Amino acid sequence: MKFLLTVLFGAVLGSAATFYYIYANHADPAEQALMRDTLTTYAPFLEEYVNP
């Protein structure tokens, strides 16, 4: 069970890091705004941290 949770946590962390890398290094400002808006649509409690 511990192994499964470790793998699951690693997958979530890896996915988040990958999306952040794309956001920071490969997305133009319009794409970044779209990514922020999409994130805050599905997780509105993050709005205070995501939108400057």
C-alpha positions as CSV (number, residue, x, y, z in Angstrom):
1,M,0.0,0.0,0.0
2,K,2.8,2.4,0.9
3,F,4.4,1.7,-2.5
4,L,1.1,2.5,-4.3
5,L,0.7,5.8,-2.5
6,T,4.3,6.7,-3.2
7,V,3.8,6.0,-7.0
8,L,0.5,7.9,-7.0
9,F,2.1,10.9,-5.2
10,G,5.0,10.9,-7.6
11,A,2.7,10.8,-10.6
12,V,0.7,13.8,-9.3
13,L,3.9,15.7,-8.5
14,G,5.5,14.9,-11.8
15,S,2.4,16.0,-13.7
16,A,2.2,19.3,-11.9
17,A,5.9,19.9,-12.5
18,T,5.5,19.2,-16.2
19,F,2.6,21.5,-16.6
20,Y,4.4,24.3,-14.7
21,Y,7.5,23.8,-16.9
22,I,5.3,24.2,-20.0
23,Y,3.5,27.2,-18.5
24,A,6.8,28.9,-17.5
25,N,8.9,28.2,-20.5
26,H,6.8,27.4,-23.6
27,A,3.5,29.3,-23.3
28,D,3.0,32.8,-24.6
29,P,1.0,35.2,-22.4
30,A,-2.4,34.4,-24.0
31,E,-1.8,30.6,-23.4
32,Q,-0.7,31.4,-19.8
33,A,-3.9,33.3,-19.2
34,L,-6.0,30.5,-20.7
35,M,-4.2,28.0,-18.4
36,R,-4.8,30.2,-15.3
37,D,-8.5,30.7,-16.2
38,T,-9.0,27.0,-16.7
39,L,-7.3,26.2,-13.4
40,T,-9.4,28.7,-11.5
41,T,-12.6,27.5,-13.2
42,Y,-12.1,23.9,-11.9
43,A,-10.5,24.9,-8.6
44,P,-11.8,28.4,-7.7
45,F,-10.2,28.4,-4.2
46,L,-6.8,28.7,-6.0
47,E,-7.7,32.0,-7.6
48,E,-6.1,34.1,-4.9
49,Y,-2.8,32.3,-5.5
50,V,-2.9,32.0,-9.3
51,N,-4.2,35.3,-10.6
52,P,-1.9,38.2,-9.7
